[in-house]
Amino acid sequence: MGVSVGLLFFCVGVVLLQTVVSQDRIPIVSRRQRTDINKPGEEVFADPSSFSCGNISDGTRFACGSCTNVMICNYQKQAVGSYDCSSIDPANPYCEDGKCTNETDCKIKSDLCPATDKFYPVPNNCSEAVYCGTDYVATTYTSPSPSYMFDIATQSWVFRKTPADCFQINCATAANMNKFFAYKPNPQLYVYCGTSGPLTFQCDDNNVYNESTKRCEFGCIKEGKFPIAGEPTKFYSCLVGPNGTLQKFEESCPIGTEFNPDPAVLRCVIKLAGSG
């Protein structure tokens, strides 16, 4: 009897442990997208110049400032204020004809999308992410709880263990305006704080953004050996250091050999005749 009870408690403990562990990471559930009424292959993007008080009819004092923003206009057709639809009613996040609605045909390419078909961070809110579709149109997603944040590596929500885990870039402060910042959780991404808000950029593969030199440079994103552009007899080695972080070492091939960048090789091989 005692063995049976002990086994029961053990099984229950395992189930509870699995449940807790499984909550360390939550997949991002894609929302059902509204069917596009445009003809196949015919993309219709919003013209940014159409978001203006100058285009409204006489007597109207509301206009769309963007696909999700409403502008307040005076009778002289000048913008005097604005608000985001989602801040008024999350169920009606879009702007159509100066009014907030839950449906829209408005499409505009997002500056938070450096590439397509992937989730990317919202720089000023680690509990949000945008999915960048094939047309660079962003769909915003919010974590199921403030205790979770977006993890670009796993493309999911992960549990925030400490406040320091949440990396954010506040482009609303004057000190950050007109500056580039590396996105520390994945420095292959970098953000420019412009007057219209953050713009996300992405370095090439195996490159990270260096805030000191203000350019993309080779960086150790994973362990292994990597070629050095323009240096056929040299290569980078990325090894895990004593503190658990990846460290970069520049190495040279023995005389008479050169580094083969083929992903299936990645080592020094005998120089071929005429290869220089």
Stockholm file with secondary structure:
# STOCKHOLM 1.0

chainA/1-276         MGVSVGLLFFCVGVVLLQTVVSQDRIPIVSRRQRTDINKPGEEVFADPSSFSCGNISDGTRFACGSCTNVMICNYQKQAVGSYDCSSIDPANPYCEDGKCTNETDCKIKSDLCPATDKFYPVPNNCSEAVYCGTDYVATTYTSPSPSYMFDIATQSWVFRKTPADCFQINCATAANMNKFFAYKPNPQLYVYCGTSGPLTFQCDDNNVYNESTKRCEFGCIKEGKFPIAGEPTKFYSCLVGPNGTLQKFEESCPIGTEFNPDPAVLRCVIKLAGSG
#=GR chainA/1-276 SS CHHHHHHHHHHHHHHHHHHHHHTTEEECCCCCCCCCCSCTTCCCCCCGGGSSGGGSCTTCCEEESSSSEEEEECTTSCEEEEEEHHHHCTTCCEEETTEEESCCCCCCCCTTCSSSSEEEEETTEEEEEEEECTTSCEEEEECSSTTEEEETTTTEEEECCSGGGCCCCCTTSGGGTTCEEECTTSTTEEEEEETTEEEEEECCTTEEEETTTTEEEECCSSSEEEEETTEEEEEEEEEECTTSSEEEEEEECCTTEEEECCTTTCEEEECCTTCC
#=GC SS_cons         CHHHHHHHHHHHHHHHHHHHHHTTEEECCCCCCCCCCSCTTCCCCCCGGGSSGGGSCTTCCEEESSSSEEEEECTTSCEEEEEEHHHHCTTCCEEETTEEESCCCCCCCCTTCSSSSEEEEETTEEEEEEEECTTSCEEEEECSSTTEEEETTTTEEEECCSGGGCCCCCTTSGGGTTCEEECTTSTTEEEEEETTEEEEEECCTTEEEETTTTEEEECCSSSEEEEETTEEEEEEEEEECTTSSEEEEEEECCTTEEEECCTTTCEEEECCTTCC
//
